[in-house]
Amino acid sequence: MVSNNLLPHPYFPTDISLQHYVPNDKALSVLLGGFSGVLFTFIAGVWIYSGRSTKPTFSLLERVRLCWFVMCGVIHTFLEGYLCVFHATIAGEMTFLAQIWKEYSKSDSRYLTSDTFVICMESITAAVVGPLAFLALAAFLWNSSYRYIIQLALSICQLYGVVLYFMTEIKEDFLHSDHSNPMYFWLYFAFMNTLYIVVPLMLIVQATMKLAQSQSAADRSLKQTKREKKRR
């Protein structure tokens, strides 16, 4: 479809129609600085709290994992939740979150065109994965026996979602981004999304090992109990 915009847009492919598009009026430094500041506030709060916790206590890497959970919770629930609600009009909105999405969409225009896959994926992420991230955070802070089960479920959801996200764009030959742009393609699209492959994979391996160890301990305990009963 040939674009009939009154204003030109910076998205790919260049002929997509964004009839309500309005350029951002906030500088990139303001958008990234503002959103990073919000994330830093949540992360700093979790970092400080986990550092002062005595029951349970957390190692340095465990505290980093908690910060990952809260960062994911904020991004999935609020930023991606905003997209799911306002995706049809976001190209013309001037709210802070809308402008963040218009900036990110320079790496993938599907976020501004209400692409069916992206909106469905992000809706599930906002409604399910975001709360799971907060639940994982709470489970570890409370030392819940379900903590590694929740970590495993969260990480599998994240990994599955981002693999589909990459695969659908590969299938379309990266039609929705500028391959030559180091910031929009390599930093926004490639690097930022690859984090949701690398980190969840690590957490899946860790959770699997922890759950396997727990099952082994339970099996040994059951065998010991059976031996003691036979002796009686």
Beta strands, then each sheet from edge to edge (+ up, - down):
end
